[in-house]
Amino acid sequence: MINSYFNQYSKALLLRLYSLFVALYGILCIPLAHAQFLPDKTDAETFHHQASDAMQRGNYAIAYCIWQPMAQKGDNRAQYNLGWMYHNGYGLRIDDEMAFYWWLKAAATGSADAHFALGDLYANGQGVEKNLAIALGWYISAALKNHESARETLLSQLASNDKLAQRTFESLLQSSWNILGDTMEVSVDKANTRAGPDKSYKIITTLERGHPVIPLKKQKGWTYVGITGLGKNAWIFSRLISKPAGIYPLD
């Protein structure tokens, strides 16, 4: 009987404390929610700085109260950051559906970070149904915006044995391989590419000096590459390719 009463009392106390927190949270946000944000870029930068500083100090409620009204008014950096807070549970319960909501808004106005984040949600099935085709689409659109992490993730996906990823990679190699980042090129007059990392594997094609390739992974002195223009993947002896002259700094 005593335990039952104690449990009911504890639950009631927790509910009151939670209600108090929500009320205080709302009170803190009221002045900011009614402020006229984004009168100019300088003020917006100040607000972003204040919110980021609050995040670093663990004051998530303050960061939320700054970014939420800015996000409502269309600031895509605030929208992205709100999505990040929901995705990671910073001061909020983890809610990937809300993260998706805010990241989709940010992506619609050009945020490369949001494009990349949406790719991760679809790749992992967080807040949305898992869908590699859509994930690759978001990674590609982020890579087109020069998002380095998106490029790295995209290359990692394309290096897998997934058939969809392979077809996507082959398509990019035929026309849009520049979005995949730095290339290497054949450094000898002629170089055979093979179906596996050994001379015992059949030849896929023979490349001439200067042909650009996209390196994906290495194994026992061989490099698995995407062959630009041909839309094929193959292995090439690593010593037969090098970085293009004049693009990379000397070691």
N, C-alpha and C positions, 0 to 999 in steps of 0.2 A: 504493500500500500504506500509506504514511504517512498520507495523507489519510483513507483508510478507517478506520484505527486512531484517528485524531484525532476523526473524526466519531462513532465508537462511544463513545470516552471522553467527548466532550462531552455526548452523550445520556445516558450513565450518570450524569454529574455533575449534569445538570439534573434527572434523576429523583430523585437523592439529595436535592438541595436542595428539590425540591417535597415529597418525603416528610417532610423535616425541618420545612418550613413547616406542613404539615398536622398533624404531631405537636405542634408548639408551639401551633398554633391550638387544638387540642383541649385541651392542658394549660391554656391561658388560660381556656377556657370551663368547665372542670370545676368550679371553685368556684362559679361563677354558676349552672351547670346544676343543681346540687344545693341551691341556696339556696331557701328557702321564700318565693317572691315573692308580692306582693299581700296581705300581712297587713292592710294598710289603704291608703286612698287616698293618704295622705301619703307612705308609702314608695314607692308606685308612681310618684308624681310625681317623687320624687327619682331613681329609676332612669331615668325618661324623660329627665329633665334631663341626667343623666350621659351617657346614650347620645347625645342630641342634641349635646351639647358635644363628645363624641368624634367624631361625624360631621363637625362643623364644622372640627375640627382634622385631619381626614383619617385618624383612627384607626378605620378601619372594622371591624377585627377586634374591638375592644373594644365598639363599638356593637352588632355582631352578637351577641356573647356576652351582652350585657345583654338585648337584645330577644328573642333566640331562645327562652330558657326562659319568658319572660313570654308570648310568643305561644303557646307550647305549653300554657300554663295558661289561655288564653282572653282575654288582654288584646287588645282589637281595635286599639288604637293601635300596639301592638308588631307585631301581624299586618300592619297596613297598612304600617308602616315596613320590615318585612322584605321585603314585596312590592316596595316602592320600591327597596330595595337590589338585589334580583334584577333588576328591570326596567332599572336604570341601570348595573348592573355595579359597584356600590360595594363593593370588596373581594371581590367574587364574580364569577364569569363571568355574563354576561348570560343569563338564563334566564326567559323570559316564561311558561313553563309553571309554574314555581315561583311567579312573581309572581301568576299567576292563582290558584294554590292558596291563597296566603295572603290575597289580596284577597277571594276568595270567602268565606273564613272570617270576615274582618273585616266584610264586607257582611252576613253572616247575623246579626250582632249589632248592626247599625245604623249602621256607619260610612259617613257620606255621602261622605267622600273615597274610600273603597273602591268605592262604587257608581259614582262618576264615573270612577275608574281602570278599572273593568271595562268601562265604556262605551267608553273609548279603546281597550282591547285588542280589543274586537269591531269597532269602527269601522275599525281599522287591520289587523286580522288578525294580531295578535301573540300567539303562544302559544295561540291558538284560531282556528277558521275564521272568516274575515271574515263578519259578518252585521249589516247595518245595522238590521234590525228589533230584534234583541236589544240592539244598542248604544243605540238610541233609548229602549228600555225602561229601561236602566240610567241614562241621562241624565235621563229623566223622574223616576225614583225618587230620584235625587240632588237634582234641582230641588225635589221635594216636601219635601226636608229642608233647603231654603234654601241649597243649595250654589251660590254665585254663578258659579263657573267652569262648572258644569254648565248653568246657565241660558244663559250666553253661548254655549257650544258648541251647545246645543240650538237656540237661535235661529239660529245660523250654519248648522246642518244644515237647519233648516226653511225657510231663505231660499233654499236651492238648488232646482234644477229636478228633483230626484229625486222620482219619483212617490210612492214610499212615504213620504218625508218630507212631501210635500204633503198626503197623506191623513191622516197623523198630526197635522199642524198643524191641519187642518180639524176633526179630531175634538176636539183640545184647545180650540180656539176656541169650540166649542159649549157646553162645560161646565167645563173645568178651566184656563181661560186665566190665572187668577191665579198659577199656578206659573211663568209665563213672565216674571214681573218687572213693572217699571214700565210703565204704559200712558200713552197720550196720549188726548185726547178732541177731538171736533169742536167748534170754537170759533165756528161761525156757525150760523145757523138751519137751513140745509140745505146739504149738500155732496155732490157727485157723486163716486163712485169709478169708476175706469176700468180697462180691461184692459191699458193701457200708460201710460207716463209722458208723455202728451200729450193734448190735448183732441180729437185726431183719432180716438182709440181709443173703442170703444163703452163705454157706461155699464154698470157691473156692478150697482150699487145706489146709492140716495141715502140718506145718513145725516142724522139730525137732531142738533141741538146736544146736546152732552154724551155722545154715543155713544162708548164707549171702544174704542180700537184699539191693536194691538201693532205698533210701528214695527220694521221689519226692515232696510231699506236706503234710501239716498237716491240720486236721479239727476236732475240738471238741474232742481232746484226741486220735484221730486216725491218722495213717500215711499211705499215699498211697505209695505203694512200688512196685518195679519190683522184681520179684522172680528169682534170678539167677539160671541158669540151666534148669528151666522149661519154660521160655519164657512167663510168665504170669504176669499180673498186678493185685493187690488186695489191700484191706485195712486191716491193722492189728492194734490192740490196741497198742498205743505208748509205754506203759510200758513193753511190751513183747519183745522189741528190745533194743539193746544198742550198743555202739561202741566197736569194738574188743579190748580186753585187749592188752596192750603193744605197740599199734600203736599211740595212742594219748597221749599228755602230760596230767598229772593230773591237775585238776582245782585248 
